[in-house]
Structure formats: structure tokens, C-alpha cells
């Protein structure tokens, strides 16, 4: 039960962090003016065409939340426990990959 609660909280935190505006893009416009934009990790990957990483993260998060909810509501099947643990680990790994990939994206404006 504790693992299910931790999994739910962690996946909610992942979703919140992915939507925070943590990244700043700066570009020199043709007139010499420097403009800056603030983006979330999801927005930044969307600009660069790497939305598949975000969708994969959301898939693992959804599977983890559903199986954690099943565990909280009394399903004690060993298969559900295994899927919950695997999806929570996969969600954590994908969160790290998404944050790293968003850090290396350089959006081009023009």
C-alpha cells in the first residue's frame, strides 16, 4: 500500500515538473534584438519535434497510476504488482530522459 501511494505521488510530481517553465530560450532577431521565451520541458520538446518522448512518459505514468490505484482498491495479484513496479521504474527513467533531452534542445526561431 505504501509503494502504491509513493508511486501515485511521484508520478503526479513528474507531471507537475514537466509542465513547469524551467527552460529559457534566447534568440537574436534579425534587427539585432535579443528575445527570450520561457518553456516547459513538454513545450520545448514539442518545438523540436520530439513529442514521442513525452507521449512515452505519459503512457508509463498512466500505467503506473492505474496499477497503483488497483493495488489501493484491493487487487493483490502478483502480475499487477510486477506491472506497477516496472511502470513506476520506467516512468522514472523516462522522466530523467525527458528532462535531459529538453535541456539539450535548441529551439530555432526565425
C-alpha positions as a Python dict, from the first residue, in 0.01 Angstrom:
ca = {
    (1, 'X'): (0, 0, 0),
    (2, 'X'): (281, 241, 82),
    (3, 'X'): (450, 167, -251),
    (4, 'X'): (124, 248, -431),
    (5, 'X'): (89, 581, -251),
    (6, 'X'): (451, 672, -320),
    (7, 'X'): (409, 577, -686),
    (8, 'X'): (100, 795, -721),
    (9, 'X'): (265, 1095, -554),
    (10, 'X'): (587, 1059, -753),
    (11, 'X'): (403, 1036, -1086),
    (12, 'X'): (195, 1343, -1003),
    (13, 'X'): (515, 1532, -917),
    (14, 'X'): (665, 1422, -1251),
    (15, 'X'): (365, 1562, -1438),
    (16, 'X'): (383, 1892, -1248),
    (17, 'X'): (759, 1930, -1306),
    (18, 'X'): (723, 1855, -1678),
    (19, 'X'): (475, 2142, -1703),
    (20, 'X'): (681, 2399, -1508),
    (21, 'X'): (853, 2668, -1714),
    (22, 'X'): (1210, 2580, -1629),
    (23, 'X'): (1387, 2647, -1960),
    (24, 'X'): (1471, 2977, -2125),
    (25, 'X'): (1540, 3014, -2497),
    (26, 'X'): (1714, 3320, -2626),
    (27, 'X'): (1743, 3421, -2989),
    (28, 'X'): (1885, 3718, -3174),
    (29, 'X'): (1620, 3855, -3405),
    (30, 'X'): (1708, 3996, -3749),
    (31, 'X'): (1701, 4353, -3615),
    (32, 'X'): (1963, 4267, -3351),
    (33, 'X'): (1713, 4248, -3069),
    (34, 'X'): (1756, 3959, -2826),
    (35, 'X'): (1428, 3791, -2736),
    (36, 'X'): (1372, 3524, -2480),
    (37, 'X'): (1097, 3269, -2429),
    (38, 'X'): (1023, 3054, -2126),
    (39, 'X'): (919, 2693, -2191),
    (40, 'X'): (833, 2381, -2000),
    (41, 'X'): (1006, 2054, -2084),
    (42, 'X'): (695, 1943, -2272),
    (43, 'X'): (680, 2267, -2472),
    (44, 'X'): (1046, 2259, -2555),
    (45, 'X'): (1035, 1902, -2681),
    (46, 'X'): (722, 1986, -2877),
    (47, 'X'): (904, 2270, -3052),
    (48, 'X'): (1187, 2040, -3153),
    (49, 'X'): (960, 1762, -3277),
    (50, 'X'): (1048, 1515, -3000),
    (51, 'X'): (696, 1476, -2865),
    (52, 'X'): (728, 1096, -2873),
    (53, 'X'): (937, 1112, -2555),
    (54, 'X'): (659, 1299, -2378),
    (55, 'X'): (394, 1053, -2500),
    (56, 'X'): (605, 761, -2381),
    (57, 'X'): (641, 929, -2041),
    (58, 'X'): (265, 984, -2023),
    (59, 'X'): (199, 620, -2116),
    (60, 'X'): (423, 488, -1837),
    (61, 'X'): (270, 738, -1593),
    (62, 'X'): (-83, 629, -1683),
    (63, 'X'): (1, 259, -1646),
    (64, 'X'): (169, 327, -1313),
    (65, 'X'): (-125, 531, -1182),
    (66, 'X'): (-383, 273, -1292),
    (67, 'X'): (-197, -21, -1140),
    (68, 'X'): (-129, 176, -821),
    (69, 'X'): (-497, 256, -798),
    (70, 'X'): (-581, -110, -848),
    (71, 'X'): (-344, -201, -566),
    (72, 'X'): (-506, 56, -337),
    (73, 'X'): (-852, -78, -411),
    (74, 'X'): (-764, -432, -317),
    (75, 'X'): (-623, -612, -621),
    (76, 'X'): (-337, -818, -477),
    (77, 'X'): (-237, -1010, -791),
    (78, 'X'): (137, -1063, -831),
    (79, 'X'): (113, -967, -1200),
    (80, 'X'): (-36, -629, -1109),
    (81, 'X'): (242, -575, -853),
    (82, 'X'): (506, -655, -1114),
    (83, 'X'): (347, -424, -1372),
    (84, 'X'): (317, -147, -1113),
    (85, 'X'): (682, -172, -1015),
    (86, 'X'): (803, -193, -1376),
    (87, 'X'): (590, 101, -1489),
    (88, 'X'): (699, 316, -1195),
    (89, 'X'): (1064, 246, -1275),
    (90, 'X'): (1002, 310, -1646),
    (91, 'X'): (824, 635, -1564),
    (92, 'X'): (1118, 749, -1353),
    (93, 'X'): (1369, 662, -1624),
    (94, 'X'): (1160, 838, -1890),
    (95, 'X'): (1125, 1145, -1668),
    (96, 'X'): (1504, 1167, -1644),
    (97, 'X'): (1541, 1113, -2020),
    (98, 'X'): (1280, 1381, -2097),
    (99, 'X'): (1445, 1635, -1869),
    (100, 'X'): (1790, 1567, -2018),
    (101, 'X'): (1656, 1578, -2375),
    (102, 'X'): (1474, 1905, -2306),
    (103, 'X'): (1799, 2051, -2173),
    (104, 'X'): (1981, 1972, -2496),
    (105, 'X'): (1713, 2106, -2729),
    (106, 'X'): (1795, 2431, -2902),
    (107, 'X'): (1479, 2578, -3050),
    (108, 'X'): (1523, 2792, -3357),
    (109, 'X'): (1309, 3094, -3412),
    (110, 'X'): (1303, 3297, -3720),
}
